[in-house]
Amino acid sequence: MNIELVPAGKEDAQELIAIQEAAFKRLYDIYRDERSPYLKGIPEYMKWMDMHGVSYFKIYADDVLCGGAAYYKRAEGEYYLARLYIHPEFQGRGIATAAIGQCEKMFTDAKHYTVDFPIDRIANRRCYEKAGYHDTGNREIINDRLTLAIYEKHCT
């Protein structure tokens, strides 16, 4: 499968938000997290497009738009994988792991990456571990249903 990343723009908002909603709906139904990307729409996307330090990408698998990824540069060499989503029809095919690798090649100054995700999502854990991330042991309790695991990756 050929995975390609293309910088996203404001004109991509509707397509990417539709994929984001499809990707995060099941998780929202489980966790009822009011900060869920499922509830974030075009206004947040447009804010990110104008925000200094945010790099947003469209993810294509065999020329089909199937997801998105957003990185936030926190400081020199420090990046946070703020959002990564793949449409449910394309999940489980290694697309996210491949996309992470391609994104990270674009940040030539990177020394450290962080990401967080629901601690009970085994597929997410596997994806990030395959991409070279490891568990910091830190946790963030969001509500009585949701605890986030914090993972990181150091670059040499």
Summary of the structure (lengths in Angstrom):
residues: 156
radius of gyration: 14.7
end to end distance: 28.6
largest distance: 40.2
contacts: 442
relative contact order: 0.17
helix: 37%
strand: 37%
